[in-house]
Amino acid sequence: MNPIVKVILITFLLLPATLFAKPTEKKVHVTITAYNSVASQTDSTPNIAAWGDRLKPGMKSVAVSNDLLKMGLKRGQKIRIKGLKGEFVVLDRMSKRWKKRIDIYMGNNVKKARNWGRQKRHITWTN
């Protein structure tokens, strides 16, 4: 056998199977609330998220509970929320006390966030 072909075959056989794995979709039932860029809901820098991202009204972003991060969500990851159009980007994280929960960012529109209330829906993302 040609030595180059031999090296290619051996390399191919030694590659981890994860390189060829198809992305998997995760689906989790969560409680969804909403939040705004106001100091009374966050801190003295309401436009700065936990990882340092700058939030601007109109952005489709969310904050997630730490347990969802342990399930595979990451900063910058796109998620889908059942019943809502488009994708939301994970740019913030919530207090450790919350479990299976996300907060949708609603800019400065406090009335819109209050009207959203608390809802239970499925979120999905691909790893």
Secondary structure, DSSP 8 states (H G I E B T S, - for coil): --HHHHHHHHHHHHS-GGGG----EEEEEEEEEEE-S-TTTS-S-TTB-TTS-B--TT--EEEE-HHHHHTT--TT-EEEETTS-S-EEEEEE--TT--SEEEEE-TT-HHHHHHH--EEEEEEEE-
